[in-house]
Amino acid sequence: MISEIKKFPKYACQCCGSECKLVETLIDDEFYWNNNEKRYEPNRFTDMFEHTGNNRCGECGKKWTGA
């Protein structure tokens, strides 16, 4: 059996070579109650977010191993 060792750039996923990194965040957006529609509707979208520390590859879905 011949196995080939693949080298990927250090910033890429070391499992599959993808450069697509998914970063999990918690976003605080504001919603208000619309009494006519009887539902919550977005007041405005903010860019206030907090990184959870969880990253994964956008291609293979494994934990991010790149730099």
Biopython code that builds the backbone (N, CA, C, O; Angstrom):
import numpy as np
from Bio.PDB.StructureBuilder import StructureBuilder

atoms = [
    (1, "MET", "N", (0.845, -1.187, 0.000)),
    (1, "MET", "CA", (0.000, 0.000, 0.000)),
    (1, "MET", "C", (0.886, 1.246, 0.000)),
    (1, "MET", "O", (1.814, 1.371, 0.799)),
    (2, "ILE", "N", (0.583, 2.138, -0.894)),
    (2, "ILE", "CA", (1.328, 3.389, -0.985)),
    (2, "ILE", "C", (0.454, 4.491, -0.416)),
    (2, "ILE", "O", (-0.667, 4.718, -0.871)),
    (3, "SER", "N", (0.994, 5.178, 0.599)),
    (3, "SER", "CA", (0.237, 6.308, 1.153)),
    (3, "SER", "C", (0.993, 7.585, 0.835)),
    (3, "SER", "O", (2.220, 7.650, 0.916)),
    (4, "GLU", "N", (0.233, 8.579, 0.476)),
    (4, "GLU", "CA", (0.816, 9.858, 0.086)),
    (4, "GLU", "C", (0.538, 10.886, 1.177)),
    (4, "GLU", "O", (-0.596, 11.027, 1.634)),
    (5, "ILE", "N", (1.571, 11.595, 1.586)),
    (5, "ILE", "CA", (1.406, 12.645, 2.584)),
    (5, "ILE", "C", (1.159, 13.955, 1.846)),
    (5, "ILE", "O", (1.969, 14.391, 1.028)),
    (6, "LYS", "N", (0.010, 14.575, 2.156)),
    (6, "LYS", "CA", (-0.333, 15.836, 1.520)),
    (6, "LYS", "C", (0.006, 16.976, 2.464)),
    (6, "LYS", "O", (-0.267, 16.908, 3.663)),
    (7, "LYS", "N", (0.598, 18.016, 1.916)),
    (7, "LYS", "CA", (0.906, 19.199, 2.709)),
    (7, "LYS", "C", (0.021, 20.330, 2.222)),
    (7, "LYS", "O", (-0.065, 20.608, 1.026)),
    (8, "PHE", "N", (-0.632, 20.971, 3.171)),
    (8, "PHE", "CA", (-1.492, 22.107, 2.861)),
    (8, "PHE", "C", (-0.869, 23.359, 3.456)),
    (8, "PHE", "O", (-0.094, 23.265, 4.408)),
    (9, "PRO", "N", (-1.190, 24.530, 2.916)),
    (9, "PRO", "CA", (-0.692, 25.768, 3.525)),
    (9, "PRO", "C", (-1.128, 25.839, 4.985)),
    (9, "PRO", "O", (-2.190, 25.322, 5.335)),
    (10, "LYS", "N", (-0.329, 26.469, 5.842)),
    (10, "LYS", "CA", (-0.619, 26.470, 7.279)),
    (10, "LYS", "C", (-1.929, 27.165, 7.627)),
    (10, "LYS", "O", (-2.504, 26.894, 8.681)),
    (11, "TYR", "N", (-2.418, 28.065, 6.755)),
    (11, "TYR", "CA", (-3.673, 28.767, 7.024)),
    (11, "TYR", "C", (-4.897, 27.960, 6.580)),
    (11, "TYR", "O", (-6.025, 28.354, 6.874)),
    (12, "ALA", "N", (-4.695, 26.844, 5.882)),
    (12, "ALA", "CA", (-5.797, 26.016, 5.380)),
    (12, "ALA", "C", (-6.107, 24.886, 6.365)),
    (12, "ALA", "O", (-5.314, 24.589, 7.258)),
    (13, "CYS", "N", (-7.265, 24.269, 6.186)),
    (13, "CYS", "CA", (-7.637, 23.095, 6.989)),
    (13, "CYS", "C", (-6.604, 22.002, 6.735)),
    (13, "CYS", "O", (-6.326, 21.667, 5.583)),
    (14, "GLN", "N", (-6.049, 21.460, 7.774)),
    (14, "GLN", "CA", (-5.010, 20.448, 7.623)),
    (14, "GLN", "C", (-5.593, 19.069, 7.342)),
    (14, "GLN", "O", (-4.847, 18.125, 7.080)),
    (15, "CYS", "N", (-6.920, 18.941, 7.393)),
    (15, "CYS", "CA", (-7.572, 17.666, 7.058)),
    (15, "CYS", "C", (-7.879, 17.556, 5.571)),
    (15, "CYS", "O", (-7.665, 16.506, 4.965)),
    (16, "CYS", "N", (-8.390, 18.660, 4.973)),
    (16, "CYS", "CA", (-8.813, 18.574, 3.575)),
    (16, "CYS", "C", (-8.205, 19.654, 2.670)),
    (16, "CYS", "O", (-8.312, 19.560, 1.447)),
    (17, "GLY", "N", (-7.568, 20.678, 3.256)),
    (17, "GLY", "CA", (-6.949, 21.727, 2.449)),
    (17, "GLY", "C", (-7.857, 22.904, 2.145)),
    (17, "GLY", "O", (-7.441, 23.839, 1.460)),
    (18, "SER", "N", (-9.077, 22.881, 2.633)),
    (18, "SER", "CA", (-10.016, 23.980, 2.371)),
    (18, "SER", "C", (-9.555, 25.263, 3.062)),
    (18, "SER", "O", (-8.964, 25.224, 4.141)),
    (19, "GLU", "N", (-9.830, 26.389, 2.428)),
    (19, "GLU", "CA", (-9.524, 27.687, 3.026)),
    (19, "GLU", "C", (-10.772, 28.343, 3.605)),
    (19, "GLU", "O", (-10.725, 29.496, 4.035)),
    (20, "CYS", "N", (-11.889, 27.614, 3.617)),
    (20, "CYS", "CA", (-13.165, 28.121, 4.123)),
    (20, "CYS", "C", (-13.321, 27.749, 5.590)),
    (20, "CYS", "O", (-13.511, 26.579, 5.925)),
    (21, "LYS", "N", (-13.240, 28.751, 6.467)),
    (21, "LYS", "CA", (-13.325, 28.539, 7.909)),
    (21, "LYS", "C", (-14.646, 29.105, 8.420)),
    (21, "LYS", "O", (-14.973, 30.259, 8.143)),
    (22, "LEU", "N", (-15.406, 28.304, 9.160)),
    (22, "LEU", "CA", (-16.657, 28.758, 9.758)),
    (22, "LEU", "C", (-16.392, 29.111, 11.219)),
    (22, "LEU", "O", (-15.843, 28.302, 11.968)),
    (23, "VAL", "N", (-16.783, 30.314, 11.620)),
    (23, "VAL", "CA", (-16.557, 30.811, 12.973)),
    (23, "VAL", "C", (-17.908, 30.987, 13.653)),
    (23, "VAL", "O", (-18.764, 31.716, 13.153)),
    (24, "GLU", "N", (-18.104, 30.322, 14.794)),
    (24, "GLU", "CA", (-19.362, 30.409, 15.524)),
    (24, "GLU", "C", (-19.367, 31.672, 16.389)),
    (24, "GLU", "O", (-18.410, 31.942, 17.115)),
    (25, "THR", "N", (-20.452, 32.439, 16.301)),
    (25, "THR", "CA", (-20.598, 33.653, 17.094)),
    (25, "THR", "C", (-21.988, 33.723, 17.693)),
    (25, "THR", "O", (-22.927, 33.098, 17.200)),
    (26, "LEU", "N", (-22.103, 34.483, 18.753)),
    (26, "LEU", "CA", (-23.404, 34.810, 19.345)),
    (26, "LEU", "C", (-23.691, 36.263, 18.983)),
    (26, "LEU", "O", (-22.872, 37.145, 19.244)),
    (27, "ILE", "N", (-24.845, 36.510, 18.384)),
    (27, "ILE", "CA", (-25.194, 37.858, 17.932)),
    (27, "ILE", "C", (-26.400, 38.358, 18.719)),
    (27, "ILE", "O", (-27.397, 37.652, 18.870)),
    (28, "ASP", "N", (-26.293, 39.583, 19.216)),
    (28, "ASP", "CA", (-27.411, 40.226, 19.907)),
    (28, "ASP", "C", (-28.136, 41.142, 18.930)),
    (28, "ASP", "O", (-27.617, 42.193, 18.556)),
    (29, "ASP", "N", (-29.326, 40.744, 18.522)),
    (29, "ASP", "CA", (-30.173, 41.569, 17.663)),
    (29, "ASP", "C", (-31.428, 41.948, 18.433)),
    (29, "ASP", "O", (-31.873, 41.218, 19.319)),
    (30, "GLU", "N", (-31.983, 43.085, 18.089)),
    (30, "GLU", "CA", (-33.144, 43.620, 18.809)),
    (30, "GLU", "C", (-34.426, 43.369, 18.028)),
    (30, "GLU", "O", (-34.504, 43.654, 16.833)),
    (31, "PHE", "N", (-35.430, 42.832, 18.717)),
    (31, "PHE", "CA", (-36.742, 42.578, 18.115)),
    (31, "PHE", "C", (-37.816, 43.280, 18.939)),
    (31, "PHE", "O", (-37.667, 43.453, 20.148)),
    (32, "TYR", "N", (-38.881, 43.678, 18.286)),
    (32, "TYR", "CA", (-40.004, 44.305, 18.993)),
    (32, "TYR", "C", (-41.296, 43.592, 18.611)),
    (32, "TYR", "O", (-41.377, 42.952, 17.563)),
    (33, "TRP", "N", (-42.295, 43.709, 19.464)),
    (33, "TRP", "CA", (-43.581, 43.067, 19.245)),
    (33, "TRP", "C", (-44.442, 43.928, 18.343)),
    (33, "TRP", "O", (-44.696, 45.090, 18.657)),
    (34, "ASN", "N", (-44.895, 43.376, 17.225)),
    (34, "ASN", "CA", (-45.800, 44.054, 16.310)),
    (34, "ASN", "C", (-47.206, 43.576, 16.671)),
    (34, "ASN", "O", (-47.575, 42.440, 16.375)),
    (35, "ASN", "N", (-47.978, 44.438, 17.304)),
    (35, "ASN", "CA", (-49.297, 44.054, 17.782)),
    (35, "ASN", "C", (-50.272, 43.779, 16.639)),
    (35, "ASN", "O", (-51.173, 42.954, 16.792)),
    (36, "ASN", "N", (-50.114, 44.447, 15.503)),
    (36, "ASN", "CA", (-50.988, 44.207, 14.345)),
    (36, "ASN", "C", (-50.758, 42.826, 13.743)),
    (36, "ASN", "O", (-51.709, 42.127, 13.394)),
    (37, "GLU", "N", (-49.494, 42.440, 13.622)),
    (37, "GLU", "CA", (-49.129, 41.151, 13.027)),
    (37, "GLU", "C", (-49.065, 40.029, 14.056)),
    (37, "GLU", "O", (-49.029, 38.854, 13.692)),
    (38, "LYS", "N", (-49.050, 40.385, 15.338)),
    (38, "LYS", "CA", (-48.963, 39.416, 16.439)),
    (38, "LYS", "C", (-47.701, 38.556, 16.340)),
    (38, "LYS", "O", (-47.747, 37.330, 16.445)),
    (39, "ARG", "N", (-46.579, 39.239, 16.134)),
    (39, "ARG", "CA", (-45.294, 38.542, 16.063)),
    (39, "ARG", "C", (-44.162, 39.522, 16.351)),
    (39, "ARG", "O", (-44.330, 40.739, 16.285)),
    (40, "TYR", "N", (-42.998, 38.948, 16.672)),
    (40, "TYR", "CA", (-41.791, 39.760, 16.855)),
    (40, "TYR", "C", (-41.180, 40.056, 15.504)),
    (40, "TYR", "O", (-41.129, 39.189, 14.631)),
    (41, "GLU", "N", (-40.713, 41.287, 15.331)),
    (41, "GLU", "CA", (-40.058, 41.695, 14.093)),
    (41, "GLU", "C", (-38.748, 42.381, 14.440)),
    (41, "GLU", "O", (-38.628, 43.003, 15.496)),
    (42, "PRO", "N", (-37.769, 42.269, 13.556)),
    (42, "PRO", "CA", (-36.477, 42.891, 13.854)),
    (42, "PRO", "C", (-36.582, 44.415, 13.868)),
    (42, "PRO", "O", (-37.180, 45.020, 12.978)),
    (43, "ASN", "N", (-35.996, 45.014, 14.887)),
    (43, "ASN", "CA", (-35.949, 46.467, 14.964)),
    (43, "ASN", "C", (-34.804, 46.971, 14.104)),
    (43, "ASN", "O", (-34.982, 47.876, 13.289)),
    (44, "ARG", "N", (-33.666, 46.401, 14.281)),
    (44, "ARG", "CA", (-32.506, 46.657, 13.442)),
    (44, "ARG", "C", (-31.502, 45.552, 13.743)),
    (44, "ARG", "O", (-31.549, 44.926, 14.802)),
    (45, "PHE", "N", (-30.613, 45.326, 12.820)),
    (45, "PHE", "CA", (-29.597, 44.304, 13.032)),
    (45, "PHE", "C", (-28.306, 44.997, 13.447)),
    (45, "PHE", "O", (-27.923, 46.025, 12.888)),
    (46, "THR", "N", (-27.661, 44.426, 14.414)),
    (46, "THR", "CA", (-26.439, 45.030, 14.932)),
    (46, "THR", "C", (-25.232, 44.205, 14.516)),
    (46, "THR", "O", (-25.361, 43.079, 14.035)),
    (47, "ASP", "N", (-24.074, 44.781, 14.711)),
    (47, "ASP", "CA", (-22.846, 44.030, 14.469)),
    (47, "ASP", "C", (-22.171, 43.687, 15.797)),
    (47, "ASP", "O", (-20.963, 43.456, 15.858)),
    (48, "MET", "N", (-22.984, 43.660, 16.862)),
    (48, "MET", "CA", (-22.467, 43.284, 18.168)),
    (48, "MET", "C", (-22.500, 41.765, 18.275)),
    (48, "MET", "O", (-23.573, 41.165, 18.328)),
    (49, "PHE", "N", (-21.337, 41.152, 18.306)),
    (49, "PHE", "CA", (-21.281, 39.706, 18.412)),
    (49, "PHE", "C", (-20.116, 39.288, 19.287)),
    (49, "PHE", "O", (-19.172, 40.045, 19.513)),
    (50, "GLU", "N", (-20.210, 38.069, 19.767)),
    (50, "GLU", "CA", (-19.181, 37.511, 20.635)),
    (50, "GLU", "C", (-18.741, 36.172, 20.058)),
    (50, "GLU", "O", (-19.575, 35.317, 19.759)),
    (51, "HIS", "N", (-17.451, 35.991, 19.903)),
    (51, "HIS", "CA", (-16.914, 34.749, 19.373)),
    (51, "HIS", "C", (-16.977, 33.674, 20.458)),
    (51, "HIS", "O", (-16.569, 33.915, 21.594)),
    (52, "THR", "N", (-17.481, 32.501, 20.117)),
    (52, "THR", "CA", (-17.620, 31.420, 21.103)),
    (52, "THR", "C", (-16.345, 30.596, 21.247)),
    (52, "THR", "O", (-16.204, 29.832, 22.202)),
    (53, "GLY", "N", (-15.428, 30.746, 20.316)),
    (53, "GLY", "CA", (-14.210, 29.940, 20.348)),
    (53, "GLY", "C", (-14.314, 28.674, 19.514)),
    (53, "GLY", "O", (-13.339, 27.935, 19.381)),
    (54, "ASN", "N", (-15.495, 28.418, 18.949)),
    (54, "ASN", "CA", (-15.688, 27.220, 18.123)),
    (54, "ASN", "C", (-15.482, 27.570, 16.652)),
    (54, "ASN", "O", (-16.145, 28.457, 16.115)),
    (55, "ASN", "N", (-14.555, 26.861, 16.009)),
    (55, "ASN", "CA", (-14.276, 27.026, 14.584)),
    (55, "ASN", "C", (-14.317, 25.658, 13.937)),
    (55, "ASN", "O", (-13.900, 24.669, 14.539)),
    (56, "ARG", "N", (-14.827, 25.593, 12.693)),
    (56, "ARG", "CA", (-14.810, 24.328, 11.968)),
    (56, "ARG", "C", (-14.597, 24.606, 10.484)),
    (56, "ARG", "O", (-14.777, 25.726, 10.006)),
    (57, "CYS", "N", (-14.218, 23.583, 9.794)),
    (57, "CYS", "CA", (-13.970, 23.688, 8.365)),
    (57, "CYS", "C", (-15.295, 23.769, 7.624)),
    (57, "CYS", "O", (-16.230, 23.032, 7.934)),
    (58, "GLY", "N", (-15.374, 24.653, 6.656)),
    (58, "GLY", "CA", (-16.584, 24.802, 5.860)),
    (58, "GLY", "C", (-16.774, 23.687, 4.852)),
    (58, "GLY", "O", (-17.871, 23.524, 4.317)),
    (59, "GLU", "N", (-15.730, 22.913, 4.577)),
    (59, "GLU", "CA", (-15.823, 21.813, 3.613)),
    (59, "GLU", "C", (-16.058, 20.474, 4.295)),
    (59, "GLU", "O", (-17.058, 19.809, 4.024)),
    (60, "CYS", "N", (-15.148, 20.070, 5.178)),
    (60, "CYS", "CA", (-15.259, 18.725, 5.766)),
    (60, "CYS", "C", (-15.977, 18.725, 7.116)),
    (60, "CYS", "O", (-16.359, 17.663, 7.607)),
    (61, "GLY", "N", (-16.168, 19.911, 7.729)),
    (61, "GLY", "CA", (-16.910, 20.013, 8.967)),
    (61, "GLY", "C", (-16.130, 19.651, 10.224)),
    (61, "GLY", "O", (-16.673, 19.699, 11.327)),
    (62, "LYS", "N", (-14.864, 19.290, 10.064)),
    (62, "LYS", "CA", (-14.054, 18.928, 11.239)),
    (62, "LYS", "C", (-13.571, 20.192, 11.947)),
    (62, "LYS", "O", (-13.584, 21.284, 11.378)),
    (63, "LYS", "N", (-13.145, 20.024, 13.196)),
    (63, "LYS", "CA", (-12.602, 21.145, 13.966)),
    (63, "LYS", "C", (-11.474, 21.794, 13.181)),
    (63, "LYS", "O", (-10.646, 21.095, 12.597)),
    (64, "TRP", "N", (-11.430, 23.136, 13.159)),
    (64, "TRP", "CA", (-10.450, 23.862, 12.355)),
    (64, "TRP", "C", (-9.039, 23.586, 12.842)),
    (64, "TRP", "O", (-8.746, 23.716, 14.030)),
    (65, "THR", "N", (-8.175, 23.207, 11.924)),
    (65, "THR", "CA", (-6.800, 22.866, 12.260)),
    (65, "THR", "C", (-5.794, 23.806, 11.631)),
    (65, "THR", "O", (-4.591, 23.650, 11.840)),
    (66, "GLY", "N", (-6.265, 24.787, 10.856)),
    (66, "GLY", "CA", (-5.359, 25.737, 10.227)),
    (66, "GLY", "C", (-4.912, 26.798, 11.218)),
    (66, "GLY", "O", (-5.349, 26.819, 12.368)),
    (67, "ALA", "N", (-4.043, 27.667, 10.760)),
    (67, "ALA", "CA", (-3.522, 28.730, 11.628)),
    (67, "ALA", "C", (-4.596, 29.752, 11.952)),
    (67, "ALA", "O", (-4.334, 30.716, 12.671)),
]
sb = StructureBuilder()
sb.init_structure("model")
sb.init_model(0)
sb.init_chain("A")
sb.init_seg("    ")
for serial, (resi, resn, name, xyz) in enumerate(atoms, 1):
    if name == "N":
        sb.init_residue(resn, " ", resi, " ")
    sb.init_atom(name, np.array(xyz, "f"), 0.0, 1.0, " ", f" {name:<3s}", serial, name[0])
structure = sb.get_structure()
